[in-house]
Amino acid sequence: MAMAEDGGRSRLGRGLAALIGDMGEDSGAANDRGRIGGGARKVPLAFLRANPRNPRRTFAEGDLDDLAASIRERGIIQPIVVRQVAGEREAYEIVAGERRWRAGQRAGIHEVPIVVVEVDDREALEIAIIENVQRADLNPLEEAAGYQSLADQFGYSQSDLARVIGKSRSHVANTMRLLRLPETVKQFLADGRLSAGHARALLTQDDPETLAQAIVAQGMNVRAIEALAQELNVAKAEAAGKPPKKAKLHPALDADTAALQRRLSDELGLAVTLKHDGEAGEIRIRYSSLDQLDEVCRRLAGI
């Protein structure tokens, strides 16, 4: 499908600030009723409805309770971005800000500040994904599902997604691959018991479910995943009567080096090995595809 022109992508790429006039955080408390500045106005909370296309599916109960308590004290400061529901005069579908709307319901308030935008289904989904990604509000699976929805419903390629969302193509590709994981593993990821780095490492393993359970139980890092995968492969080979491949032995690391190695592995989603020799040493990053190499190069070059 034909993508939006550069101007449209820039507008969306800037996030919600562009849509609500770069409104400051304190702009929402000016008046009790009516318009509140920056093109925003207040309407009854009951006029709003959730967007079924919202990529964010998980709303932590504790976070909603905390936000509700804040809303009781100060109200909703940042307006909720909505679009008019076709054929209904007093009905609005949330484009961005569903968490504030849900917390407002818990707080028992009757009115919320809104900004109405004119966007189609495609643009509404783009904005919802961009806003959540910029705020780091999506878990990796929700982010992947959002990208997949744009691809399935509107024909976006991975390059299109990377351009609109403002991420590298390899990031988009690796994130979407998470949807191939078994359901048990995806649940661990959604619950926060697995990191995105763990999940990406599991994608290349023969038995990701067993490995995922070990990660959750033992707090394993990406390098430990590969070591355990090697053990499982040896056991499988022995059971099949085949000579197992010799596992590589690695010297024990001191606690600080091990922690740094784990942090780098989790950040990159790749196996990182650190080796010290006095004051000098080396760092090795293992990749299994050209996309992964491309992503490492982009990060090292700062682009």
N, C-alpha and C positions, 0 to 999 in steps of 0.2 A: 504494500500500500504506500501511497505517497505520504512522506513524513512532513511535519510542520516546517516552515521556513526558519532560518536562523533566529529571526526576531522572536518567534513563538517559543523556540527552545530556550532562548535567553530568559524570557519572561518566566517560564516554568522552572528553569534551572536556578533562578534566584530564590525560589521557595515562596512561602506565603507573604513575606514582607512586601513583595512586588504587588501582590493582589490586594493588600489592605492598606496600601499607602505608607509602608515603612512605619507603622504605628508603634509608638513607644509602649512599654509595659504598663505605664500608669495612666494611659489614655482612657481606660474603660471605667474609671470611677468618677467621672465628671458629674453625671446626673443620675437621678433615680429612674427616670422614665424618658422615653423618646430617644432622639439622636444623641450620640455621645462623642462625636468627633471622628475624623478620618473616614467618613462614609458609613460608620457603624450606627446601628440603632438597636433598641431593645424590643423583644417580642416575648410572648408567653412561652415558657419552656415546652409546653405541650404542642406547640406548632412544629417542633423539630422532630425528625425521625432519623434513625441510623441509616447509613449507606450500606446496602448489602455487598457492595464491591470493596468495602474498606479492607485493605490487606491486614490490618491489625485485628487479630481475633482474641488475643489474651490481654486481659485487664486485671492486674494483681489487686486482690481485695484490699490489702493493706495500703497500697498506693492510693486507691480510690477513697478509702476512709480518711487518709491524711489530707488529700486534696479537698474533700468535702468539708473537713474541719476548717481549712484555710478559707474556703468559699463562704462559710458561715460568718467569718470574721470580716472579710474584705470584699466578698463578691467575686464574680468572674472578671478578671482584669483584661485578659486578651480575648477579643471577640472570636466567636466560632464562625468559620467560613462555610457558607451554605449556598445551595442553588434552589430556585423555585421549583416546586413539583408541578409538572405540566398539568393544566386543567384544574388546579386547586389554588384558590386565592391565599389561603392562610396555612400553607403547608410547605416546609422546607426540608430538603435532604442535606444531611451533613456532608460536606466535602472534606473538612479537616477540623478536628476538635472534639471528636466523639468522647474522649476521656473526660474533658471538661463538662460535657453534657451529662454523662453518667454520674459524675461526682455532684453536679448541680442537683440532680434528682435525689441523691442521698442527703444533700444538705437541706432539701426542702424549700429551695428558692422557687419563685414563680416566674421570673423573667430572666432572659439571658441576652447578652449583647451579640449581635450577628453582623456579618458583612455578606451581602448577597453578590455572587458572581455569576456571570453567564458562561457556562462551560458545558460541553457535551460529555457523554459517558467516558470517552477516551481521555479527555483533559482532566476530568474529575478523578479518574484512577491515577493518572500521572501525578497530579498534585498531592493526592493522599499518600502515594509511595514516597515522593520526594520529601514531603514534610516529615513523615515518620523516619525516613532514613537519615535526614539531617539532624533530627533530634535523638537518633539512636533508640527509637521507641519500638522498633520491630525486632522480634527474635529472628534468627537466620532463616527459619522455615517460612515465617510470614513474609520476609523479604523475597525469598525464592518464589513463593506462591504469587506474590504481586507481579514479579517479572514474568512468570509463566502466564498470568492472566492477560497482560499486555501482548504477549506473543500469540496466545491462542485466540483472543477476541479481536485484536486489531492488527495482527500480522507483523508485529515488531520483530526484527532480527536482533541478535545479540549486540551487534554494532549500534543499531538504533537505540536500544535500551541503554547502552553505555553512554551514548551521547546525551540522551535526555536526562538520565538520572545523575550524570556527572561522575560515573565510576569507570574503571577500566573494563575493557571487554572480557579480560580473563577473570576479573572479580565477578562479573555478571555470570559468566559461564560456570565458574566453580560454585557460585551460590545456587544456581539453578540445578546443578548436579545433586545437591543435597536431597532433592525430591525423590531421587532413586533409592535412597536408603530404606531399609525395612521399617515397618511401622513402629516397632519397639524402639529402634534407635532414634527415629524421628520424635517420639514422645520424650525420650531423655533430653533431646536437644531443645524441644519446646519448653520443658520444665526447667531448663538451665543447668541440668546435671552434666551435660556435655557442652563443650565450647564449639564454636564453628571450626576452630583448628583441629580439634579432635575428630569432628565429623568428616572433614575433608580427608584426614588421614585414613579414616575407615572406608572411604569410597573405593580404595584400591585393594582392600583385603577380601579374602575368600569367605570369611565368617564374621561379618561386622557385628552381628548380634552378640556373640560370645565375647568379642573384644570390648564392645560397649559396656556390657555388664561388668567386666573386669575394671574398666576405667572408672565407672561409678563406685565400685566397691573399694578400689585401691588408690584412687586419685592419681592415675597414671598420666604421664606426659606423652607427647607425640612420639618421642624416641622409644619410650617403653612399649608403646603400642606395636612398633615394628619388631621389637625384640620378642614380644609375646606372640606376634603373628608368625615369626620364625619358628618358635617352639611348636606352635600348632601345626605348621607345615611339616616339621620333622615327624611329629606324631602321626600325621596323616600318611606320610610316606612310609613309615614303618608299618602301619596297619595294612598298607597296600603291598607290602613286601618289596618296596623300592629303597635303594640306598638313600638316606637323607642327605641333604646338602649341609655342609659344615657351617655352623653358625659362627659369625665373627665375634671375637671376644673384645670387649672394650674395658679399659682400665677404669677403676672407680673414680668418680669426680668428687671434689670437695663440695660442700653444701652450697657455697656462693656460686660456683661455676655451674653446678647442676640446676640451680634456680634460674640463672641467666639463660642457660641452654633451653630450659623448659619454656621460659617466657618468649624467647625468640621463635621457638617451634610453634607455640600456640598463636603468636602474632602472624606468622607467615602461613601457617597451616601446612608446613613442610618439615621434614626431618632436618634438624640443625645439629651439627656436632662441633663442639669446641675442644681444642687440644692445646695444652699449655706446655711450654718448654722454657722454664725460667721466666724471664720477662716477655718472651716472644710466644708465638703460638699461631694457630690457624683456625679459621672457621669454615665449615663445609655446609653447604645447603644442597640437599638432595631434591631433585625435581623429576617428575615422571612424564611430563608433557611440555611441548613448546609453549603452551599457554602459561604454564606455571613459570617457566623461565622468563617469559615476557613480563609477567607481573613482578618478578624479583628485580629485573632490570629497570622497570619503571620506578620502583620504589627506591632503588639505589641512585637513580639519576634524578629523583625528586620531581618526576613528571606524572 
